Amino acid sequence: MSALTRVELLHLEGRIERWIRFGRVAEERIVGRRARVLSFAPGQIFAFVRWASNDYGTVASHIDILRAVRPGEAFSTVPFVSPGGESLLRIAGWLKVERVLAAIDAVERLGVDPADACSDHWRHVGNRIAAGFEPRPYTPARHRAWLFRRRIEA
């Protein structure tokens, strides 16, 4: 078993789109003009968006924010992700997916790479949106606290 987490991406214009919103890619393999496989090193956090439509409109919209796991760690299965990942956020429905994308944009506006943001923030965003509430914003103070916590845990 490889230590990398692999994500199968696909782009069929107007029908199926699977893409990475953020994350640090360790490897990339091009399968064809519309398909590729991205791999993430253990511990890396990434956002995976899945969207599909038919002749009548959108039929599926999902976003997952995952942490790539190390061999032997527990994980959640996610379509097109092998073996899976630690689920930090799992949201379905385009209106809710848009709210998650807006939360990602807000973190980027702070000058923080969303892959470096506190993993607890993504859990918070997912839980608040799933419950129908507005998530609290990520702040520079929260990010500094997260960086300090990581440093003392290491």
Backbone as a printed PyTorch tensor [residue, N CA C, xyz], in Angstrom:
tensor([[[  0.8380,  -1.1910,   0.0000],
         [  0.0000,   0.0000,   0.0000],
         [  0.8750,   1.2440,   0.0000]],

        [[  0.5530,   2.1750,  -0.8580],
         [  1.2850,   3.4300,  -0.9250],
         [  0.9080,   4.3120,   0.2570]],

        [[  1.8410,   5.1340,   0.6850],
         [  1.5630,   6.0710,   1.7740],
         [  0.7780,   7.2800,   1.2710]],

        [[  0.6650,   7.4460,  -0.0370],
         [ -0.0290,   8.6020,  -0.6040],
         [ -1.5290,   8.3600,  -0.7210]],

        [[ -2.2820,   9.4400,  -0.6010],
         [ -3.7240,   9.4060,  -0.8310],
         [ -3.9640,   9.9080,  -2.2440]],

        [[ -4.6680,   9.0980,  -3.0420],
         [ -4.8920,   9.4290,  -4.4430],
         [ -6.3260,   9.9050,  -4.6700]],

        [[ -6.4640,  10.9420,  -5.5170],
         [ -7.7730,  11.5010,  -5.8350],
         [ -7.9250,  11.5200,  -7.3520]],

        [[ -8.9980,  10.8980,  -7.8410],
         [ -9.2700,  10.8390,  -9.2780],
         [-10.0870,  12.0520,  -9.6950]],

        [[ -9.5310,  12.8810, -10.5590],
         [-10.2040,  14.0850, -11.0380],
         [-10.7150,  13.8600, -12.4460]],

        [[-11.8150,  14.5250, -12.7820],
         [-12.4140,  14.3710, -14.1000],
         [-13.1230,  15.6680, -14.4530]],

        [[-13.0560,  16.0510, -15.7240],
         [-13.7710,  17.2390, -16.1860],
         [-14.4410,  16.9250, -17.5210]],

        [[-15.7570,  16.7310, -17.4810],
         [-16.5690,  16.5710, -18.6890],
         [-17.4990,  17.7770, -18.7080]],

        [[-17.1750,  18.7490, -19.5250],
         [-17.8450,  20.0500, -19.5380],
         [-19.3610,  19.9360, -19.4290]],

        [[-19.9020,  20.5750, -18.3890],
         [-21.3400,  20.6200, -18.2030],
         [-21.9750,  19.3490, -17.6880]],

        [[-21.1850,  18.3050, -17.4320],
         [-21.7360,  17.0220, -16.9680],
         [-21.1500,  16.5650, -15.6360]],

        [[-19.8360,  16.4270, -15.5970],
         [-19.1630,  15.9370, -14.3890],
         [-17.9180,  16.7760, -14.1710]],

        [[-17.7570,  17.2600, -12.9660],
         [-16.5400,  17.9810, -12.6000],
         [-16.1120,  17.5090, -11.2200]],

        [[-14.8760,  17.0460, -11.1370],
         [-14.2660,  16.6940,  -9.8600],
         [-12.9350,  17.4280,  -9.8180]],

        [[-12.7710,  18.3110,  -8.8160],
         [-11.5600,  19.1020,  -8.7510],
         [-11.1220,  19.3070,  -7.3170]],

        [[ -9.8590,  19.7220,  -7.1690],
         [ -9.2830,  20.0490,  -5.8730],
         [ -9.3610,  21.5630,  -5.7110]],

        [[ -9.9720,  22.0170,  -4.6190],
         [-10.0720,  23.4650,  -4.3660],
         [ -8.7970,  23.9940,  -3.7250]],

        [[ -8.2040,  23.2060,  -2.7950],
         [ -6.9110,  23.5720,  -2.2300],
         [ -6.2160,  22.3060,  -1.7430]],

        [[ -4.9250,  22.4260,  -1.5410],
         [ -4.1140,  21.3170,  -1.0540],
         [ -2.7790,  21.2760,  -1.7750]],

        [[ -1.7850,  20.6920,  -1.1090],
         [ -0.4460,  20.5820,  -1.6860],
         [ -0.2700,  19.2130,  -2.3230]],

        [[ -0.1640,  19.2000,  -3.6170],
         [ -0.0850,  17.9610,  -4.3800],
         [  1.3420,  17.4080,  -4.3110]],

        [[  1.4590,  16.1200,  -3.9800],
         [  2.7660,  15.4590,  -3.9290],
         [  3.1270,  14.8610,  -5.2890]],

        [[  2.1170,  14.3400,  -5.9920],
         [  2.3280,  13.7420,  -7.3160],
         [  1.1180,  14.0080,  -8.1880]],

        [[  1.3590,  14.0470,  -9.4940],
         [  0.2620,  14.1840, -10.4500],
         [  0.4930,  13.2140, -11.5950]],

        [[ -0.5660,  12.4910, -11.9640],
         [ -0.4860,  11.5760, -13.0990],
         [ -1.6330,  11.9150, -14.0450]],

        [[ -1.2930,  12.2300, -15.2870],
         [ -2.3100,  12.5550, -16.2840],
         [ -2.7750,  11.2530, -16.9230]],

        [[ -4.0790,  11.0170, -16.8540],
         [ -4.6690,   9.7950, -17.3840],
         [ -5.1410,  10.0260, -18.8140]],

        [[ -5.6290,  11.2040, -19.0890],
         [ -6.1260,  11.5580, -20.4170],
         [ -6.3950,  13.0490, -20.4640]],

        [[ -7.0140,  13.4990, -21.5650],
         [ -7.2970,  14.9360, -21.7110],
         [ -8.1880,  15.4750, -20.6060]],

        [[ -9.0760,  14.6420, -20.0910],
         [-10.0510,  15.1100, -19.1120],
         [ -9.8890,  14.4840, -17.7350]],

        [[ -8.9080,  13.6290, -17.5740],
         [ -8.7570,  12.9170, -16.3030],
         [ -7.3090,  12.9300, -15.8290]],

        [[ -7.1610,  13.0300, -14.5210],
         [ -5.8360,  12.9220, -13.9120],
         [ -6.0010,  12.4420, -12.4780]],

        [[ -4.9070,  12.0080, -11.9090],
         [ -4.8970,  11.5310, -10.5360],
         [ -3.8830,  12.3660,  -9.7630]],

        [[ -4.3410,  12.9880,  -8.6720],
         [ -3.4510,  13.7540,  -7.7990],
         [ -3.2250,  12.9470,  -6.5340]],

        [[ -2.0230,  13.0360,  -5.9880],
         [ -1.6900,  12.3290,  -4.7580],
         [ -1.2350,  13.3240,  -3.7050]],

        [[ -1.6050,  13.0200,  -2.4520],
         [ -1.2760,  13.8740,  -1.3140],
         [ -0.5110,  13.0720,  -0.2800]],

        [[  0.5060,  13.6910,   0.2990],
         [  1.3210,  13.0530,   1.3330],
         [  0.5210,  12.9650,   2.6320]],

        [[  0.8460,  11.9900,   3.4790],
         [  0.1560,  11.8680,   4.7620],
         [  0.2260,  13.1760,   5.5510]],

        [[ -0.9070,  13.5210,   6.1630],
         [ -0.9870,  14.7320,   6.9720],
         [ -1.4560,  15.9570,   6.2100]],

        [[ -1.4010,  15.9090,   4.8830],
         [ -1.8240,  17.0620,   4.0830],
         [ -3.3450,  17.1900,   4.0820]],

        [[ -3.8170,  18.4360,   4.1550],
         [ -5.2480,  18.7180,   4.1240],
         [ -5.5930,  19.2560,   2.7440]],

        [[ -6.7120,  18.7580,   2.1940],
         [ -7.1360,  19.2000,   0.8640],
         [ -8.6570,  19.1970,   0.7830]],

        [[ -9.1720,  19.9990,  -0.1620],
         [-10.6150,  20.0790,  -0.4050],
         [-10.9090,  19.4690,  -1.7660]],

        [[-11.8540,  18.5450,  -1.7920],
         [-12.2390,  17.8180,  -2.9970],
         [-13.7020,  18.1360,  -3.3050]],

        [[-13.9490,  18.6920,  -4.4950],
         [-15.2930,  19.0890,  -4.9010],
         [-15.7630,  18.1460,  -6.0050]],

        [[-17.0190,  17.6800,  -5.8580],
         [-17.6350,  16.8110,  -6.8700],
         [-18.9660,  17.4340,  -7.2890]],

        [[-19.1770,  17.5350,  -8.5910],
         [-20.3930,  18.1290,  -9.1240],
         [-20.8160,  17.3450, -10.3480]],

        [[-22.1240,  17.1290, -10.5030],
         [-22.6420,  16.4210, -11.6800],
         [-23.9890,  17.0170, -12.0590]],

        [[-24.2820,  16.9820, -13.3650],
         [-25.5770,  17.4810, -13.8390],
         [-26.0930,  16.5770, -14.9520]],

        [[-27.3500,  16.7820, -15.2870],
         [-27.9320,  16.1110, -16.4440],
         [-28.6670,  17.1740, -17.2620]],

        [[-29.5350,  16.7660, -18.1450],
         [-30.2410,  17.7230, -19.0150],
         [-31.1470,  18.6770, -18.2410]],

        [[-31.4540,  18.3460, -16.9990],
         [-32.3960,  19.1510, -16.2270],
         [-31.7210,  20.0070, -15.1600]],

        [[-30.4120,  19.9110, -15.0260],
         [-29.6980,  20.7400, -14.0580],
         [-28.7910,  19.9160, -13.1600]],

        [[-28.3460,  20.5320, -12.0840],
         [-27.4270,  19.8920, -11.1440],
         [-28.1170,  18.7320, -10.4340]],

        [[-27.4270,  17.5940, -10.4010],
         [-27.9750,  16.4310,  -9.7040],
         [-27.1610,  16.0700,  -8.4650]],

        [[-25.9260,  16.5460,  -8.3750],
         [-25.1020,  16.2460,  -7.1970],
         [-24.0360,  17.3180,  -7.0250]],

        [[-23.8900,  17.7750,  -5.7900],
         [-22.8230,  18.7180,  -5.4210],
         [-22.3170,  18.3070,  -4.0510]],

        [[-21.0120,  18.0890,  -3.9580],
         [-20.4010,  17.6700,  -2.6970],
         [-19.0540,  18.3620,  -2.5320]],

        [[-18.7040,  18.6380,  -1.2780],
         [-17.3430,  19.0600,  -0.9740],
         [-16.9140,  18.3030,   0.2800]],

        [[-15.7020,  17.8000,   0.2150],
         [-15.0830,  17.1240,   1.3530],
         [-13.7570,  17.8000,   1.6310]],

        [[-13.5080,  18.1220,   2.8800],
         [-12.1740,  18.5610,   3.2800],
         [-11.6100,  17.4130,   4.0930]],

        [[-10.4910,  16.8910,   3.6050],
         [ -9.9060,  15.6740,   4.1500],
         [ -8.4630,  15.8810,   4.5510]],

        [[ -8.0210,  15.0680,   5.4990],
         [ -6.6010,  14.9790,   5.8340],
         [ -6.1320,  13.6350,   5.3290]],

        [[ -5.0820,  13.6500,   4.5010],
         [ -4.5150,  12.4020,   3.9910],
         [ -3.9460,  11.6170,   5.1710]],

        [[ -4.2690,  10.3260,   5.2180],
         [ -3.8750,   9.4950,   6.3640],
         [ -2.5790,   8.7420,   6.0960]],

        [[ -1.9590,   8.3310,   7.1890],
         [ -0.7830,   7.4750,   7.1240],
         [ -1.2430,   6.0270,   7.0710]],

        [[ -0.4400,   5.1190,   6.5220],
         [ -0.8290,   3.7050,   6.5160],
         [ -1.1300,   3.2340,   7.9460]],

        [[ -2.2440,   2.5370,   8.0950],
         [ -2.6400,   2.0170,   9.3940],
         [ -3.5830,   2.9190,  10.1640]],

        [[ -3.7240,   4.1930,   9.7610],
         [ -4.6490,   5.0980,  10.4400],
         [ -6.0780,   4.8330,   9.9640]],

        [[ -7.0250,   5.1080,  10.8420],
         [ -8.4310,   5.0000,  10.4750],
         [ -8.7830,   6.1020,   9.4750]],

        [[ -9.7330,   5.8030,   8.5930],
         [-10.1370,   6.8050,   7.6040],
         [-11.5840,   6.5860,   7.2000]],

        [[-12.1620,   7.6280,   6.6190],
         [-13.4980,   7.5500,   6.0290],
         [-13.3350,   7.3270,   4.5320]],

        [[-14.2240,   6.5380,   3.9580],
         [-14.1760,   6.3510,   2.5130],
         [-14.9180,   7.5030,   1.8420]],

        [[-14.3830,   7.9280,   0.7270],
         [-14.9610,   9.0090,  -0.0720],
         [-14.8410,   8.5630,  -1.5240]],

        [[-15.9140,   8.7020,  -2.3140],
         [-15.8070,   8.3100,  -3.7190],
         [-14.6420,   9.0050,  -4.4160]],

        [[-13.9100,   8.2410,  -5.1920],
         [-12.7930,   8.7160,  -6.0090],
         [-11.5560,   9.0860,  -5.1970]],

        [[-11.5250,   8.7420,  -3.9070],
         [-10.3680,   8.9850,  -3.0510],
         [ -9.8980,   7.6400,  -2.5270]],

        [[ -8.6310,   7.3300,  -2.7620],
         [ -8.0850,   6.0430,  -2.3370],
         [ -6.8730,   6.2540,  -1.4420]],

        [[ -6.8240,   5.7120,  -0.2560],
         [ -7.8340,   4.8160,   0.3210],
         [ -9.0240,   5.5660,   0.9080]],

        [[ -8.8910,   6.8140,   1.2140],
         [ -9.8920,   7.6430,   1.8720],
         [ -9.1280,   8.6860,   2.6660]],

        [[ -9.7510,   9.2820,   3.6340],
         [ -9.0570,  10.2800,   4.4410],
         [ -9.8020,  10.5560,   5.7270]],

        [[ -9.1490,  11.2880,   6.6140],
         [ -9.8200,  11.7350,   7.8290],
         [-10.7480,  12.8740,   7.4230]],

        [[-12.0290,  12.6800,   7.6370],
         [-13.0160,  13.6610,   7.2050],
         [-13.0830,  14.8240,   8.1890]],

        [[-12.7320,  16.0130,   7.7130],
         [-12.8420,  17.2260,   8.5160],
         [-14.1540,  17.9410,   8.2260]],

        [[-14.6460,  17.7880,   6.9930],
         [-15.8850,  18.4450,   6.5730],
         [-16.4630,  17.6250,   5.4350]],

        [[-17.7640,  17.4060,   5.4760],
         [-18.4640,  16.6970,   4.3890],
         [-19.8180,  17.3710,   4.2260]],

        [[-20.0140,  18.0190,   3.0830],
         [-21.2320,  18.7890,   2.8220],
         [-21.7630,  18.4240,   1.4420]],

        [[-23.0960,  18.3330,   1.3340],
         [-23.7570,  18.0750,   0.0550],
         [-24.8220,  19.1350,  -0.1800]],

        [[-25.0890,  19.4090,  -1.4370],
         [-26.0820,  20.4140,  -1.8250],
         [-25.3890,  21.7000,  -2.2410]],

        [[-25.7200,  22.1840,  -3.4280],
         [-24.9540,  23.2930,  -3.9890],
         [-24.9640,  24.5440,  -3.1170]],

        [[-26.0840,  24.9100,  -2.5020],
         [-26.1180,  26.1220,  -1.6750],
         [-25.1590,  26.0020,  -0.4860]],

        [[-25.1030,  24.8280,   0.1200],
         [-24.1870,  24.6150,   1.2380],
         [-22.7420,  24.5360,   0.7580]],

        [[-22.5230,  23.9070,  -0.4020],
         [-21.1660,  23.8430,  -0.9660],
         [-20.6560,  25.2530,  -1.2400]],

        [[-21.5180,  26.1130,  -1.7620],
         [-21.1240,  27.5080,  -2.0100],
         [-20.7080,  28.2060,  -0.7210]],

        [[-21.3900,  27.9150,   0.3710],
         [-21.0260,  28.5300,   1.6580],
         [-19.6570,  28.0520,   2.1280]],

        [[-19.3550,  26.7820,   1.8940],
         [-18.0230,  26.2720,   2.2470],
         [-16.9710,  26.9460,   1.3730]],

        [[-17.2400,  27.0630,   0.0750],
         [-16.2900,  27.7260,  -0.8220],
         [-16.0620,  29.1790,  -0.3880]],

        [[-17.1140,  29.8460,   0.0880],
         [-16.9700,  31.2140,   0.5910],
         [-16.1050,  31.2390,   1.8470]],

        [[-16.2320,  30.2270,   2.7060],
         [-15.4030,  30.1520,   3.9170],
         [-13.9330,  29.9260,   3.5360]],

        [[-13.6990,  29.1410,   2.5030],
         [-12.3260,  28.9240,   2.0220],
         [-11.7620,  30.2430,   1.4830]],

        [[-12.5650,  30.9520,   0.6930],
         [-12.1430,  32.2540,   0.1600],
         [-11.7960,  33.2250,   1.2860]],

        [[-12.5840,  33.2030,   2.3680],
         [-12.3440,  34.1080,   3.5000],
         [-11.0070,  33.8100,   4.1680]],

        [[-10.6460,  32.5330,   4.2770],
         [ -9.3400,  32.1680,   4.8510],
         [ -8.2270,  32.6680,   3.9410]],

        [[ -8.3920,  32.5190,   2.6420],
         [ -7.3730,  32.9920,   1.6860],
         [ -7.2160,  34.5060,   1.7380]],

        [[ -8.3090,  35.2320,   1.9530],
         [ -8.2180,  36.6990,   2.0410],
         [ -7.3770,  37.1460,   3.2340]],

        [[ -7.2390,  36.2860,   4.2350],
         [ -6.3710,  36.5850,   5.3820],
         [ -4.8930,  36.3820,   5.0450]],

        [[ -4.6220,  35.8350,   3.8680],
         [ -3.2470,  35.5160,   3.5000],
         [ -2.8030,  34.1620,   4.0320]],

        [[ -3.7650,  33.3170,   4.4010],
         [ -3.4720,  31.9830,   4.9390],
         [ -3.8570,  30.9510,   3.8890]],

        [[ -2.9550,  30.0280,   3.6030],
         [ -3.2850,  28.9040,   2.7290],
         [ -4.2920,  28.0410,   3.4750]],

        [[ -5.4610,  27.7390,   2.8830],
         [ -6.4580,  26.9280,   3.5870],
         [ -5.9150,  25.5680,   4.0440]],

        [[ -4.9090,  25.0480,   3.3630],
         [ -4.2990,  23.7780,   3.7660],
         [ -3.5360,  23.9200,   5.0820]],

        [[ -3.1810,  25.1570,   5.4490],
         [ -2.4570,  25.4150,   6.6940],
         [ -3.3680,  25.8650,   7.8300]],

        [[ -4.6480,  26.1030,   7.5300],
         [ -5.5830,  26.5510,   8.5670],
         [ -5.8290,  25.4180,   9.5590]],

        [[ -6.2430,  25.7850,  10.7410],
         [ -6.5270,  24.8180,  11.8020],
         [ -7.5780,  23.8160,  11.3280]],

        [[ -7.2840,  22.5250,  11.4620],
         [ -8.2310,  21.4960,  11.0320],
         [ -9.5500,  21.5990,  11.7920]],

        [[ -9.5010,  22.0630,  13.0360],
         [-10.7300,  22.2480,  13.8130],
         [-11.6410,  23.2930,  13.1770]],

        [[-11.0630,  24.2640,  12.4830],
         [-11.8860,  25.2760,  11.8130],
         [-12.7510,  24.6200,  10.7460]],

        [[-12.1890,  23.6930,   9.9810],
         [-12.9700,  23.0420,   8.9240],
         [-14.0770,  22.1850,   9.5240]],

        [[-13.8120,  21.5410,  10.6550],
         [-14.8690,  20.7870,  11.3430],
         [-15.9870,  21.7460,  11.7790]],

        [[-15.5800,  22.8860,  12.3440],
         [-16.5380,  23.9030,  12.7870],
         [-17.3970,  24.3840,  11.6100]],

        [[-16.7620,  24.7090,  10.4880],
         [-17.4920,  25.1980,   9.3130],
         [-18.5120,  24.1540,   8.8600]],

        [[-18.0880,  22.9040,   8.7590],
         [-18.9930,  21.8410,   8.3220],
         [-20.1620,  21.6490,   9.2690]],

        [[-19.8890,  21.6440,  10.5710],
         [-20.9570,  21.4420,  11.5500],
         [-21.9450,  22.6060,  11.5550]],

        [[-21.4450,  23.8310,  11.4970],
         [-22.3290,  25.0020,  11.5230],
         [-23.1990,  25.0630,  10.2640]],

        [[-22.6040,  24.8250,   9.1060],
         [-23.3830,  24.8710,   7.8670],
         [-24.4090,  23.7420,   7.8430]],

        [[-24.0200,  22.5490,   8.2680],
         [-24.9620,  21.4250,   8.3010],
         [-26.1450,  21.7180,   9.2250]],

        [[-25.9090,  22.4720,  10.2980],
         [-26.9730,  22.8120,  11.2490],
         [-27.7600,  24.0560,  10.8330]],

        [[-27.3560,  24.6920,   9.7270],
         [-28.0700,  25.8640,   9.2450],
         [-27.6350,  27.1750,   9.8640]],

        [[-26.4570,  27.1850,  10.4700],
         [-25.9300,  28.4010,  11.0900],
         [-24.7440,  28.9340,  10.3000]],

        [[-24.4410,  30.1940,  10.5510],
         [-23.2760,  30.8240,   9.9240],
         [-22.0290,  30.4470,  10.7100]],

        [[-20.9880,  29.9600,  10.0400],
         [-19.7550,  29.6470,  10.7740],
         [-19.0480,  30.9190,  11.2340]],

        [[-18.3590,  30.8020,  12.3660],
         [-17.5550,  31.9280,  12.8310],
         [-16.3520,  32.0620,  11.8910]],

        [[-15.9190,  33.2860,  11.6340],
         [-14.7900,  33.4750,  10.7110],
         [-13.4670,  33.0270,  11.3270]],

        [[-12.5810,  32.6130,  10.4510],
         [-11.2080,  32.3030,  10.8510],
         [-10.4990,  33.6420,  10.9930]],

        [[ -9.7310,  33.8140,  12.0600],
         [ -9.0920,  35.1040,  12.3100],
         [ -7.5760,  34.9430,  12.3860]],

        [[ -6.8510,  36.0410,  12.2130],
         [ -5.3960,  35.9690,  12.3780],
         [ -5.0070,  35.4790,  13.7790]],

        [[ -5.7570,  35.8880,  14.8010],
         [ -5.4550,  35.4440,  16.1700],
         [ -5.6430,  33.9330,  16.3040]],

        [[ -6.6970,  33.4070,  15.7060],
         [ -6.9210,  31.9550,  15.7480],
         [ -5.8080,  31.2300,  15.0140]],

        [[ -5.3700,  31.7780,  13.8950],
         [ -4.3040,  31.1320,  13.1410],
         [ -2.9910,  31.1440,  13.9310]],

        [[ -2.6780,  32.2610,  14.5770],
         [ -1.4610,  32.3160,  15.4120],
         [ -1.5360,  31.2840,  16.5360]],

        [[ -2.7120,  31.1550,  17.1560],
         [ -2.8870,  30.1640,  18.2260],
         [ -2.6840,  28.7510,  17.6870]],

        [[ -3.1870,  28.4850,  16.4850],
         [ -3.0130,  27.1780,  15.8480],
         [ -1.5330,  26.8910,  15.5700]],

        [[ -0.8330,  27.8720,  15.0450],
         [  0.5940,  27.6850,  14.7670],
         [  1.3680,  27.4300,  16.0610]],

        [[  1.0140,  28.1480,  17.1330],
         [  1.6660,  27.9460,  18.4300],
         [  1.3600,  26.5400,  18.9590]],

        [[  0.1060,  26.1230,  18.8530],
         [ -0.2830,  24.7830,  19.3060],
         [  0.4800,  23.6980,  18.5540]],

        [[  0.6100,  23.8460,  17.2340],
         [  1.3740,  22.8640,  16.4430],
         [  2.8200,  22.8160,  16.8890]],

        [[  3.3930,  23.9840,  17.1780],
         [  4.8060,  24.0500,  17.5670],
         [  5.0320,  23.3490,  18.9020]],

        [[  4.1530,  23.5410,  19.8770],
         [  4.3680,  22.9270,  21.1800],
         [  3.9980,  21.4400,  21.1990]],

        [[  3.1460,  20.9970,  20.2430],
         [  2.7900,  19.5780,  20.1460],
         [  3.8720,  18.7710,  19.4520]],

        [[  4.7290,  19.4280,  18.6880],
         [  5.7420,  18.7140,  17.9060],
         [  6.8710,  18.1960,  18.7620]]])
